[in-house]
Amino acid sequence: MKLRSRFSLVFMAVLIATTAAFAREVITDYDHHVDFNHYKTYSWAKVETPNSLWDDRMKDAIETELAAKGWTHVPAGGDVSIVAVGTTHERQTLETFYTGLGWRWRGFGEAITEAQPYHVGTLVVDMFDTTTMRLIWRGSASDVLASKPEKNVKELEKDVHKMFEHFPPAF
C-alpha cells in the first residue's frame, strides 16, 4: 500500500510539473500615467513573424479584440501605432523511462532519460502613442505550439483575447 501511495504522489508531482511547464503565459503592462480614453484609432507600424502566413492571422486576432473595445483601424496616422512580433523557439523537456523492475524492486533495471524538444511561440504586441512615439502598452503571450496549424490559430485567438481582456486600462 505504501508503494502505491508513493507512486501516486510521484505521478501527481510529475503531472503538475509538466502542466506548469506547458502552461500558457499572458502578461500585459502599460504606462500608468496615460489616459487611454484619448485613444480611439490605431495604425499598424509593423507586423513580423517567421512565417508570413501568420502576419494576417495575428493582425486579424488583434483587430477583432480592438474593434470589440471600440477602437477603429485607420491605414495611417492613428492615435496609436501598433507593432506585433511573433517568434518561435525550441525548448526541451526531460522524460525518464524505467525498464525492468528497477524502480519497484531497487536494482533490477535501468532508467533512461531522453531530451524531448518542443516549440514555443511568443507574441509581443506594443502600442505607441503616434505623436510622441512613446511606448504606452505591451502585451505578450507565450504558448506551446501544436503540430496542427488549426489548433495554433485557435490558441492564438485565445491568447490575444486574454491579452486584451482588461484593455484599455482604467486611468
N, C-alpha and C positions, 0 to 999 in steps of 0.2 A: 504493500500500500504506500509506503514511504517513497519508493521508487517511482510509482505512478504520479504522485503529487509533485515530486521534484521535476519529472518530465513535463508535467502540465505547467509548472512555474517557468521552466526554461523556455518552453514553447511560447507562452504568453509574452515573455520578455523579448524574445526574438520577433514575434509578431508586432509588438508595439514599436520596437526599434526600427523594423522595416517600414512600417506605416509612417513613422516620423521622417525617415529618410526620403520617402517618396511624396511627402505632403506638399501641397500647393502653398506657395507663399506669395501673398499680395501685400505690398507696402505702398502707402501714399504719404506725402509730406507737402507742405505748402508754406508760403511766406505769410506769417500770421499778421502782418501789417497791411495786407492787401484786401480791399473790399471787392469781392468777386461779383457783386451786384452791378458794377460798372461795365462788366464784360458781357457781350451778347453775341458777338460774331467771332469766327476763327478762320484762319487760313492754314494750309499745310506748308511748312517750311522745308520739311524733309521726311521721307519715309524710306527706310532702308532695312532690308532683310537679306540673308544669304541666298534665299530662293525668291525670285521676283514674283512668283505666284502668290506669295504671302503678303506682298505690299498692299494689294487691293483688299485682301481679307482683313488685314489689320485696320486699314482705313475704314472699311465698312463697319466693323465692330465698334470702333471709337465713334464714328459719326452717328451710329444708332443710339449710343448712350448720350452723346451731347444733344442730339435732337430731342430726346426724351426730357432733357433738362431745360429745353427752351432755347438752346444755342443754335445759331444759323451758320452754315458754311458759306463763305464767300471766296471766290477764286484768288483774290489778293487783297491785302490791306485790312484784314480782320483785326479786331481788337486784340486777339491773341494769336500768336504763331505757334504751331504745334510741330514738334519733332518726335517721331516714333521710330525706334530702332529695335529690331528683333535679332537675337543671336542664338546660336546653339553651341553647346559644348558637351563633351563626353565626361562622364563620371564613372566610378567603379564601385561596386559593392562586393563584399567577400561572401562566398557561400561555402559552407563546410558540410561535407558528406562523410558519414561514418560507415565503414564496411565491416562485415562480420559481426561479431559480438563485442567488439572493443569497448563501446560506450557503456553497455549494460553490465558486462562481466569483467571490466577492468583489465584489458590487455590482450584480448584475442582478435584484434582487428586494427584498422588504421583509420586515421582521419585525413581526408583530402580537402584542401581548401583551394578554391579557384576564384579568380577575379572575374566578375561579370560586368561588362560595360553596359551603360545605358545613357541615353541622350537627354539633356535638359535644355529646354527652351526658355529664354528670358526676353521679356518685352519691357522696354523702358519708354514711357511717354512723358515728354517735357512740354510745359506750356510757358511761353514767354510773353510778357507784355510787349506788343509790337512796337510801341512808341519808344520804350526805354531799353528793350531787349534784355530785360531782367527776368530771370527765372522766377516764376510765381507758383508753380505746382509741378510735382513729379510723382508719377505712379510707376511701380514696377511689379511685374508678375513673373514668377519662376515656377515651372512645372515640368514633370517628366513627360517626354514625348512618346506617343504610342507609335506603333508601326503602321497604323492606318491613318491616312491624311484626314478622313472624315471625322474621326474621333478627335484629332488635334484641332480641327476647326471648331468643334463644339466646346472643347476645353478653352480655346482662345476666347470665344464669346463669353463663357462663364467667368474667366479671369478678368476680362475687360469690364464686364458688368459689376463684378465685385470691386474692381478698382474705382469705378465711378459711382458706387453705391451711395456715398456720402458727399458727393460733389454737387454743387460748389460748396466749399467750406463756409461755415457761418462766420460772419465778421463780428 
